[in-house]
Amino acid sequence: MTASRDQGGLLAYVFWHWKQAAVEAADYESRQRAFHSALASAPSEGFVASFSLALSHAPWAARGGDAYEDWYLVRDWGALGALNEAAVSAGRALPHDAAAAAVADGAGGLYGLRLGSPEPRPRYAHWFGKPAGMRYPELFLLLSPLVESARRALWMRQMVLGPAREFCLHAGAPVSLPAPLSPLVIPLRPAWREL
């Protein structure tokens, strides 16, 4: 799957979550995989794909401890409602409930693809905000060559929904961002992917 500079409205519902202390990591990930698999087997209208990443040191997830970050990609805004309904219905209901029963807490956000293509197995997330005084067109112009030169994806928070920073650059390796940007770089481990 690829997305060009004109992403056609591709959105990502991002859900940060972490396990209950009594739940083993292998069991927790198995439950998450079962839910993602059920969603991929019977997708909602406009659903594109999903992937799950294990991470640490994100201040907005588990107070910086071990957590997971699920990305649910949909074609447009209308597909978000369909995903919301589908996640807890039909053959997806039991895997969803089993996964949810092991979650200690979580938070969600909404991001739109601004540049590049979704990275099915990102190994690094570069979280940053737009520098004060810089206009968005200037920022996108600055980042465009960096994103387009390799398989990378630049996501932008939508409607200030979510606890994380405004931008996320997914990449397979650490990226040196231009001087005005001060990213929080978080290593990722793919826990599930269906792209």
Helices and strands as residue ranges (DSSP letters): E 11-19, H 25-41, E 47-55, G 62-64, E 67-74, H 77-86, G 90-92, H 93-101, E 103-116, E 124-128, H 136-148, E 153-157, E 167-171, E 184-187, E 189-193
